[in-house]
Amino acid sequence: MTECIEACVSNIDSEVRNRLEKLDTSTVVAPCLEHCGRCYREPLLVVDGELITGDSHAELLKRCYR
């Protein structure tokens, strides 16, 4: 089970932020996760300390709960 999801404020929009807030897990929206190059190029989240990337945040959130 996913325990913590971290997101960079520069990498998510208000819709993703709202979805994160509704999850039954600890979520952190930080000013920077220190993955700036990847953060600029693609959607990313840090899930339980592991960086995951994908085509969309919706895809990433689904992967968190498989």
PyMOL Python script that loads the backbone (N, CA, C, O; Angstrom):
from pymol import cmd

cmd.read_pdbstr("""\
ATOM      1  N   MET A   1       0.830  -1.181   0.000  1.00  0.00           N
ATOM      2  CA  MET A   1       0.000   0.000   0.000  1.00  0.00           C
ATOM      3  C   MET A   1       0.877   1.248   0.000  1.00  0.00           C
ATOM      4  O   MET A   1       1.895   1.303   0.691  1.00  0.00           O
ATOM      5  N   THR A   2       0.481   2.232  -0.767  1.00  0.00           N
ATOM      6  CA  THR A   2       1.213   3.487  -0.844  1.00  0.00           C
ATOM      7  C   THR A   2       1.057   4.257   0.463  1.00  0.00           C
ATOM      8  O   THR A   2      -0.059   4.455   0.944  1.00  0.00           O
ATOM      9  N   GLU A   3       2.175   4.689   1.031  1.00  0.00           N
ATOM     10  CA  GLU A   3       2.135   5.430   2.291  1.00  0.00           C
ATOM     11  C   GLU A   3       2.303   6.925   2.107  1.00  0.00           C
ATOM     12  O   GLU A   3       1.708   7.703   2.853  1.00  0.00           O
ATOM     13  N   CYS A   4       3.104   7.351   1.127  1.00  0.00           N
ATOM     14  CA  CYS A   4       3.364   8.779   0.949  1.00  0.00           C
ATOM     15  C   CYS A   4       3.573   9.097  -0.527  1.00  0.00           C
ATOM     16  O   CYS A   4       4.305   8.402  -1.231  1.00  0.00           O
ATOM     17  N   ILE A   5       2.916  10.161  -0.979  1.00  0.00           N
ATOM     18  CA  ILE A   5       3.089  10.647  -2.344  1.00  0.00           C
ATOM     19  C   ILE A   5       3.547  12.091  -2.263  1.00  0.00           C
ATOM     20  O   ILE A   5       2.903  12.921  -1.620  1.00  0.00           O
ATOM     21  N   GLU A   6       4.665  12.390  -2.918  1.00  0.00           N
ATOM     22  CA  GLU A   6       5.189  13.748  -2.962  1.00  0.00           C
ATOM     23  C   GLU A   6       5.090  14.273  -4.386  1.00  0.00           C
ATOM     24  O   GLU A   6       5.309  13.539  -5.350  1.00  0.00           O
ATOM     25  N   ALA A   7       4.757  15.554  -4.507  1.00  0.00           N
ATOM     26  CA  ALA A   7       4.652  16.190  -5.818  1.00  0.00           C
ATOM     27  C   ALA A   7       5.304  17.562  -5.757  1.00  0.00           C
ATOM     28  O   ALA A   7       5.299  18.223  -4.719  1.00  0.00           O
ATOM     29  N   CYS A   8       5.860  17.974  -6.878  1.00  0.00           N
ATOM     30  CA  CYS A   8       6.435  19.316  -7.005  1.00  0.00           C
ATOM     31  C   CYS A   8       5.325  20.270  -7.430  1.00  0.00           C
ATOM     32  O   CYS A   8       4.575  19.976  -8.361  1.00  0.00           O
ATOM     33  N   VAL A   9       5.218  21.392  -6.760  1.00  0.00           N
ATOM     34  CA  VAL A   9       4.174  22.368  -7.069  1.00  0.00           C
ATOM     35  C   VAL A   9       4.263  22.853  -8.519  1.00  0.00           C
ATOM     36  O   VAL A   9       3.249  23.236  -9.102  1.00  0.00           O
ATOM     37  N   SER A  10       5.445  22.841  -9.097  1.00  0.00           N
ATOM     38  CA  SER A  10       5.629  23.288 -10.483  1.00  0.00           C
ATOM     39  C   SER A  10       5.231  22.224 -11.503  1.00  0.00           C
ATOM     40  O   SER A  10       5.129  22.515 -12.694  1.00  0.00           O
ATOM     41  N   ASN A  11       5.006  20.995 -11.043  1.00  0.00           N
ATOM     42  CA  ASN A  11       4.740  19.887 -11.955  1.00  0.00           C
ATOM     43  C   ASN A  11       3.274  19.464 -11.978  1.00  0.00           C
ATOM     44  O   ASN A  11       2.884  18.635 -12.801  1.00  0.00           O
ATOM     45  N   ILE A  12       2.465  20.018 -11.092  1.00  0.00           N
ATOM     46  CA  ILE A  12       1.055  19.628 -11.033  1.00  0.00           C
ATOM     47  C   ILE A  12       0.156  20.847 -11.194  1.00  0.00           C
ATOM     48  O   ILE A  12       0.560  21.978 -10.925  1.00  0.00           O
ATOM     49  N   ASP A  13      -1.064  20.593 -11.637  1.00  0.00           N
ATOM     50  CA  ASP A  13      -2.046  21.670 -11.739  1.00  0.00           C
ATOM     51  C   ASP A  13      -3.065  21.519 -10.608  1.00  0.00           C
ATOM     52  O   ASP A  13      -2.954  20.607  -9.789  1.00  0.00           O
ATOM     53  N   SER A  14      -4.045  22.404 -10.564  1.00  0.00           N
ATOM     54  CA  SER A  14      -5.013  22.390  -9.469  1.00  0.00           C
ATOM     55  C   SER A  14      -5.843  21.105  -9.452  1.00  0.00           C
ATOM     56  O   SER A  14      -6.220  20.631  -8.380  1.00  0.00           O
ATOM     57  N   GLU A  15      -6.129  20.541 -10.617  1.00  0.00           N
ATOM     58  CA  GLU A  15      -6.899  19.292 -10.677  1.00  0.00           C
ATOM     59  C   GLU A  15      -6.140  18.148 -10.007  1.00  0.00           C
ATOM     60  O   GLU A  15      -6.713  17.390  -9.224  1.00  0.00           O
ATOM     61  N   VAL A  16      -4.862  18.029 -10.314  1.00  0.00           N
ATOM     62  CA  VAL A  16      -4.040  16.974  -9.708  1.00  0.00           C
ATOM     63  C   VAL A  16      -3.911  17.221  -8.210  1.00  0.00           C
ATOM     64  O   VAL A  16      -3.986  16.282  -7.418  1.00  0.00           O
ATOM     65  N   ARG A  17      -3.718  18.473  -7.817  1.00  0.00           N
ATOM     66  CA  ARG A  17      -3.606  18.802  -6.397  1.00  0.00           C
ATOM     67  C   ARG A  17      -4.883  18.381  -5.653  1.00  0.00           C
ATOM     68  O   ARG A  17      -4.804  17.819  -4.561  1.00  0.00           O
ATOM     69  N   ASN A  18      -6.048  18.648  -6.236  1.00  0.00           N
ATOM     70  CA  ASN A  18      -7.314  18.245  -5.615  1.00  0.00           C
ATOM     71  C   ASN A  18      -7.421  16.731  -5.502  1.00  0.00           C
ATOM     72  O   ASN A  18      -7.886  16.214  -4.486  1.00  0.00           O
ATOM     73  N   ARG A  19      -6.995  16.019  -6.537  1.00  0.00           N
ATOM     74  CA  ARG A  19      -7.027  14.548  -6.490  1.00  0.00           C
ATOM     75  C   ARG A  19      -6.103  14.017  -5.400  1.00  0.00           C
ATOM     76  O   ARG A  19      -6.450  13.066  -4.699  1.00  0.00           O
ATOM     77  N   LEU A  20      -4.925  14.627  -5.254  1.00  0.00           N
ATOM     78  CA  LEU A  20      -3.993  14.200  -4.212  1.00  0.00           C
ATOM     79  C   LEU A  20      -4.591  14.411  -2.826  1.00  0.00           C
ATOM     80  O   LEU A  20      -4.444  13.561  -1.948  1.00  0.00           O
ATOM     81  N   GLU A  21      -5.266  15.543  -2.628  1.00  0.00           N
ATOM     82  CA  GLU A  21      -5.852  15.856  -1.323  1.00  0.00           C
ATOM     83  C   GLU A  21      -6.946  14.868  -0.935  1.00  0.00           C
ATOM     84  O   GLU A  21      -7.186  14.654   0.253  1.00  0.00           O
ATOM     85  N   LYS A  22      -7.606  14.268  -1.905  1.00  0.00           N
ATOM     86  CA  LYS A  22      -8.703  13.338  -1.634  1.00  0.00           C
ATOM     87  C   LYS A  22      -8.232  11.910  -1.358  1.00  0.00           C
ATOM     88  O   LYS A  22      -9.022  11.069  -0.931  1.00  0.00           O
ATOM     89  N   LEU A  23      -6.965  11.637  -1.598  1.00  0.00           N
ATOM     90  CA  LEU A  23      -6.448  10.282  -1.396  1.00  0.00           C
ATOM     91  C   LEU A  23      -6.335   9.949   0.084  1.00  0.00           C
ATOM     92  O   LEU A  23      -6.126  10.828   0.921  1.00  0.00           O
ATOM     93  N   ASP A  24      -6.473   8.686   0.387  1.00  0.00           N
ATOM     94  CA  ASP A  24      -6.344   8.208   1.757  1.00  0.00           C
ATOM     95  C   ASP A  24      -4.894   7.796   2.021  1.00  0.00           C
ATOM     96  O   ASP A  24      -4.610   6.658   2.398  1.00  0.00           O
ATOM     97  N   THR A  25      -3.998   8.741   1.815  1.00  0.00           N
ATOM     98  CA  THR A  25      -2.578   8.518   2.051  1.00  0.00           C
ATOM     99  C   THR A  25      -1.942   9.865   2.351  1.00  0.00           C
ATOM    100  O   THR A  25      -2.537  10.906   2.070  1.00  0.00           O
ATOM    101  N   SER A  26      -0.769   9.860   2.904  1.00  0.00           N
ATOM    102  CA  SER A  26      -0.057  11.100   3.183  1.00  0.00           C
ATOM    103  C   SER A  26       0.429  11.710   1.870  1.00  0.00           C
ATOM    104  O   SER A  26       1.082  11.037   1.072  1.00  0.00           O
ATOM    105  N   THR A  27       0.113  12.973   1.651  1.00  0.00           N
ATOM    106  CA  THR A  27       0.575  13.656   0.440  1.00  0.00           C
ATOM    107  C   THR A  27       1.301  14.933   0.819  1.00  0.00           C
ATOM    108  O   THR A  27       0.918  15.630   1.758  1.00  0.00           O
ATOM    109  N   VAL A  28       2.353  15.226   0.075  1.00  0.00           N
ATOM    110  CA  VAL A  28       3.147  16.428   0.292  1.00  0.00           C
ATOM    111  C   VAL A  28       3.319  17.115  -1.050  1.00  0.00           C
ATOM    112  O   VAL A  28       3.795  16.509  -2.009  1.00  0.00           O
ATOM    113  N   VAL A  29       2.931  18.383  -1.117  1.00  0.00           N
ATOM    114  CA  VAL A  29       3.193  19.191  -2.308  1.00  0.00           C
ATOM    115  C   VAL A  29       4.291  20.166  -1.907  1.00  0.00           C
ATOM    116  O   VAL A  29       4.069  21.078  -1.111  1.00  0.00           O
ATOM    117  N   ALA A  30       5.470  19.961  -2.465  1.00  0.00           N
ATOM    118  CA  ALA A  30       6.655  20.723  -2.080  1.00  0.00           C
ATOM    119  C   ALA A  30       7.029  21.730  -3.159  1.00  0.00           C
ATOM    120  O   ALA A  30       6.671  21.555  -4.323  1.00  0.00           O
ATOM    121  N   PRO A  31       7.751  22.786  -2.775  1.00  0.00           N
ATOM    122  CA  PRO A  31       8.204  23.756  -3.774  1.00  0.00           C
ATOM    123  C   PRO A  31       9.189  23.151  -4.772  1.00  0.00           C
ATOM    124  O   PRO A  31       9.255  23.592  -5.920  1.00  0.00           O
ATOM    125  N   CYS A  32       9.958  22.140  -4.344  1.00  0.00           N
ATOM    126  CA  CYS A  32      10.928  21.503  -5.236  1.00  0.00           C
ATOM    127  C   CYS A  32      11.287  20.129  -4.683  1.00  0.00           C
ATOM    128  O   CYS A  32      11.492  19.965  -3.481  1.00  0.00           O
ATOM    129  N   LEU A  33      11.360  19.148  -5.572  1.00  0.00           N
ATOM    130  CA  LEU A  33      11.775  17.797  -5.185  1.00  0.00           C
ATOM    131  C   LEU A  33      13.179  17.477  -5.686  1.00  0.00           C
ATOM    132  O   LEU A  33      13.649  16.346  -5.558  1.00  0.00           O
ATOM    133  N   GLU A  34      13.842  18.474  -6.253  1.00  0.00           N
ATOM    134  CA  GLU A  34      15.216  18.361  -6.742  1.00  0.00           C
ATOM    135  C   GLU A  34      15.371  17.355  -7.882  1.00  0.00           C
ATOM    136  O   GLU A  34      16.364  16.632  -7.959  1.00  0.00           O
ATOM    137  N   HIS A  35      14.377  17.324  -8.762  1.00  0.00           N
ATOM    138  CA  HIS A  35      14.418  16.543 -10.003  1.00  0.00           C
ATOM    139  C   HIS A  35      14.038  17.486 -11.141  1.00  0.00           C
ATOM    140  O   HIS A  35      13.229  17.134 -11.999  1.00  0.00           O
ATOM    141  N   CYS A  36      14.619  18.678 -11.146  1.00  0.00           N
ATOM    142  CA  CYS A  36      14.170  19.777 -12.009  1.00  0.00           C
ATOM    143  C   CYS A  36      14.153  19.431 -13.497  1.00  0.00           C
ATOM    144  O   CYS A  36      13.191  19.770 -14.185  1.00  0.00           O
ATOM    145  N   GLY A  37      15.171  18.778 -14.004  1.00  0.00           N
ATOM    146  CA  GLY A  37      15.202  18.442 -15.428  1.00  0.00           C
ATOM    147  C   GLY A  37      14.038  17.560 -15.830  1.00  0.00           C
ATOM    148  O   GLY A  37      13.353  17.835 -16.816  1.00  0.00           O
ATOM    149  N   ARG A  38      13.815  16.512 -15.077  1.00  0.00           N
ATOM    150  CA  ARG A  38      12.701  15.599 -15.373  1.00  0.00           C
ATOM    151  C   ARG A  38      11.368  16.267 -15.076  1.00  0.00           C
ATOM    152  O   ARG A  38      10.394  16.068 -15.802  1.00  0.00           O
ATOM    153  N   CYS A  39      11.324  17.052 -14.018  1.00  0.00           N
ATOM    154  CA  CYS A  39      10.093  17.748 -13.631  1.00  0.00           C
ATOM    155  C   CYS A  39       9.632  18.674 -14.751  1.00  0.00           C
ATOM    156  O   CYS A  39       8.434  18.809 -15.000  1.00  0.00           O
ATOM    157  N   TYR A  40      10.569  19.299 -15.414  1.00  0.00           N
ATOM    158  CA  TYR A  40      10.256  20.206 -16.522  1.00  0.00           C
ATOM    159  C   TYR A  40       9.728  19.440 -17.738  1.00  0.00           C
ATOM    160  O   TYR A  40       8.870  19.943 -18.463  1.00  0.00           O
ATOM    161  N   ARG A  41      10.239  18.220 -17.964  1.00  0.00           N
ATOM    162  CA  ARG A  41       9.925  17.455 -19.177  1.00  0.00           C
ATOM    163  C   ARG A  41       8.699  16.558 -19.084  1.00  0.00           C
ATOM    164  O   ARG A  41       8.033  16.332 -20.094  1.00  0.00           O
ATOM    165  N   GLU A  42       8.381  16.036 -17.894  1.00  0.00           N
ATOM    166  CA  GLU A  42       7.341  15.014 -17.822  1.00  0.00           C
ATOM    167  C   GLU A  42       6.663  14.992 -16.455  1.00  0.00           C
ATOM    168  O   GLU A  42       7.232  15.456 -15.467  1.00  0.00           O
ATOM    169  N   PRO A  43       5.444  14.451 -16.402  1.00  0.00           N
ATOM    170  CA  PRO A  43       4.770  14.286 -15.119  1.00  0.00           C
ATOM    171  C   PRO A  43       5.572  13.342 -14.223  1.00  0.00           C
ATOM    172  O   PRO A  43       6.070  12.311 -14.675  1.00  0.00           O
ATOM    173  N   LEU A  44       5.689  13.711 -12.951  1.00  0.00           N
ATOM    174  CA  LEU A  44       6.390  12.848 -12.016  1.00  0.00           C
ATOM    175  C   LEU A  44       5.791  12.968 -10.630  1.00  0.00           C
ATOM    176  O   LEU A  44       5.181  13.978 -10.280  1.00  0.00           O
ATOM    177  N   LEU A  45       5.976  11.923  -9.855  1.00  0.00           N
ATOM    178  CA  LEU A  45       5.626  11.879  -8.440  1.00  0.00           C
ATOM    179  C   LEU A  45       6.711  11.084  -7.734  1.00  0.00           C
ATOM    180  O   LEU A  45       7.368  10.243  -8.347  1.00  0.00           O
ATOM    181  N   VAL A  46       6.898  11.344  -6.463  1.00  0.00           N
ATOM    182  CA  VAL A  46       7.766  10.512  -5.644  1.00  0.00           C
ATOM    183  C   VAL A  46       6.837   9.716  -4.732  1.00  0.00           C
ATOM    184  O   VAL A  46       6.138  10.278  -3.889  1.00  0.00           O
ATOM    185  N   VAL A  47       6.843   8.408  -4.915  1.00  0.00           N
ATOM    186  CA  VAL A  47       5.935   7.521  -4.191  1.00  0.00           C
ATOM    187  C   VAL A  47       6.757   6.645  -3.254  1.00  0.00           C
ATOM    188  O   VAL A  47       7.574   5.834  -3.690  1.00  0.00           O
ATOM    189  N   ASP A  48       6.525   6.825  -1.967  1.00  0.00           N
ATOM    190  CA  ASP A  48       7.275   6.079  -0.951  1.00  0.00           C
ATOM    191  C   ASP A  48       8.777   6.163  -1.204  1.00  0.00           C
ATOM    192  O   ASP A  48       9.497   5.174  -1.062  1.00  0.00           O
ATOM    193  N   GLY A  49       9.243   7.355  -1.582  1.00  0.00           N
ATOM    194  CA  GLY A  49      10.666   7.598  -1.792  1.00  0.00           C
ATOM    195  C   GLY A  49      11.192   7.257  -3.173  1.00  0.00           C
ATOM    196  O   GLY A  49      12.357   7.524  -3.467  1.00  0.00           O
ATOM    197  N   GLU A  50      10.361   6.671  -4.030  1.00  0.00           N
ATOM    198  CA  GLU A  50      10.787   6.273  -5.378  1.00  0.00           C
ATOM    199  C   GLU A  50      10.197   7.214  -6.425  1.00  0.00           C
ATOM    200  O   GLU A  50       8.988   7.445  -6.448  1.00  0.00           O
ATOM    201  N   LEU A  51      11.045   7.749  -7.279  1.00  0.00           N
ATOM    202  CA  LEU A  51      10.608   8.628  -8.362  1.00  0.00           C
ATOM    203  C   LEU A  51       9.915   7.801  -9.437  1.00  0.00           C
ATOM    204  O   LEU A  51      10.480   6.829  -9.938  1.00  0.00           O
ATOM    205  N   ILE A  52       8.678   8.191  -9.795  1.00  0.00           N
ATOM    206  CA  ILE A  52       7.991   7.543 -10.909  1.00  0.00           C
ATOM    207  C   ILE A  52       7.580   8.615 -11.909  1.00  0.00           C
ATOM    208  O   ILE A  52       7.208   9.725 -11.530  1.00  0.00           O
ATOM    209  N   THR A  53       7.651   8.271 -13.185  1.00  0.00           N
ATOM    210  CA  THR A  53       7.278   9.192 -14.253  1.00  0.00           C
ATOM    211  C   THR A  53       6.331   8.476 -15.207  1.00  0.00           C
ATOM    212  O   THR A  53       6.247   7.248 -15.217  1.00  0.00           O
ATOM    213  N   GLY A  54       5.621   9.265 -16.007  1.00  0.00           N
ATOM    214  CA  GLY A  54       4.698   8.678 -16.966  1.00  0.00           C
ATOM    215  C   GLY A  54       4.156   9.725 -17.911  1.00  0.00           C
ATOM    216  O   GLY A  54       4.615  10.867 -17.923  1.00  0.00           O
ATOM    217  N   ASP A  55       3.172   9.325 -18.708  1.00  0.00           N
ATOM    218  CA  ASP A  55       2.580  10.232 -19.688  1.00  0.00           C
ATOM    219  C   ASP A  55       1.626  11.240 -19.062  1.00  0.00           C
ATOM    220  O   ASP A  55       1.416  12.322 -19.610  1.00  0.00           O
ATOM    221  N   SER A  56       1.045  10.888 -17.907  1.00  0.00           N
ATOM    222  CA  SER A  56       0.104  11.797 -17.242  1.00  0.00           C
ATOM    223  C   SER A  56       0.101  11.516 -15.741  1.00  0.00           C
ATOM    224  O   SER A  56       0.507  10.444 -15.291  1.00  0.00           O
ATOM    225  N   HIS A  57      -0.362  12.496 -14.987  1.00  0.00           N
ATOM    226  CA  HIS A  57      -0.482  12.281 -13.546  1.00  0.00           C
ATOM    227  C   HIS A  57      -1.575  11.260 -13.239  1.00  0.00           C
ATOM    228  O   HIS A  57      -1.472  10.520 -12.260  1.00  0.00           O
ATOM    229  N   ALA A  58      -2.624  11.213 -14.070  1.00  0.00           N
ATOM    230  CA  ALA A  58      -3.685  10.218 -13.873  1.00  0.00           C
ATOM    231  C   ALA A  58      -3.095   8.809 -13.943  1.00  0.00           C
ATOM    232  O   ALA A  58      -3.426   7.950 -13.126  1.00  0.00           O
ATOM    233  N   GLU A  59      -2.223   8.579 -14.918  1.00  0.00           N
ATOM    234  CA  GLU A  59      -1.548   7.279 -15.042  1.00  0.00           C
ATOM    235  C   GLU A  59      -0.711   6.987 -13.799  1.00  0.00           C
ATOM    236  O   GLU A  59      -0.731   5.871 -13.281  1.00  0.00           O
ATOM    237  N   LEU A  60       0.018   7.984 -13.327  1.00  0.00           N
ATOM    238  CA  LEU A  60       0.872   7.787 -12.156  1.00  0.00           C
ATOM    239  C   LEU A  60       0.048   7.452 -10.919  1.00  0.00           C
ATOM    240  O   LEU A  60       0.421   6.575 -10.140  1.00  0.00           O
ATOM    241  N   LEU A  61      -1.067   8.148 -10.737  1.00  0.00           N
ATOM    242  CA  LEU A  61      -1.907   7.882  -9.572  1.00  0.00           C
ATOM    243  C   LEU A  61      -2.504   6.479  -9.630  1.00  0.00           C
ATOM    244  O   LEU A  61      -2.637   5.825  -8.596  1.00  0.00           O
ATOM    245  N   LYS A  62      -2.865   6.009 -10.820  1.00  0.00           N
ATOM    246  CA  LYS A  62      -3.367   4.639 -10.962  1.00  0.00           C
ATOM    247  C   LYS A  62      -2.284   3.633 -10.576  1.00  0.00           C
ATOM    248  O   LYS A  62      -2.562   2.635  -9.911  1.00  0.00           O
ATOM    249  N   ARG A  63      -1.049   3.902 -10.997  1.00  0.00           N
ATOM    250  CA  ARG A  63       0.060   2.994 -10.678  1.00  0.00           C
ATOM    251  C   ARG A  63       0.322   2.925  -9.176  1.00  0.00           C
ATOM    252  O   ARG A  63       0.801   1.906  -8.678  1.00  0.00           O
ATOM    253  N   CYS A  64       0.016   3.990  -8.459  1.00  0.00           N
ATOM    254  CA  CYS A  64       0.230   4.011  -7.007  1.00  0.00           C
ATOM    255  C   CYS A  64      -0.644   2.999  -6.290  1.00  0.00           C
ATOM    256  O   CYS A  64      -0.288   2.515  -5.215  1.00  0.00           O
ATOM    257  N   TYR A  65      -1.781   2.678  -6.878  1.00  0.00           N
ATOM    258  CA  TYR A  65      -2.758   1.837  -6.185  1.00  0.00           C
ATOM    259  C   TYR A  65      -3.013   0.511  -6.876  1.00  0.00           C
ATOM    260  O   TYR A  65      -4.100  -0.051  -6.741  1.00  0.00           O
ATOM    261  N   ARG A  66      -2.053   0.004  -7.603  1.00  0.00           N
ATOM    262  CA  ARG A  66      -2.157  -1.336  -8.207  1.00  0.00           C
ATOM    263  C   ARG A  66      -1.716  -2.369  -7.220  1.00  0.00           C
ATOM    264  O   ARG A  66      -1.726  -3.561  -7.529  1.00  0.00           O
TER     265      ARG A  66
END
""", "prot")
cmd.dss("prot")
cmd.show_as("cartoon", "prot")
cmd.util.cbc("prot")
cmd.orient("prot")
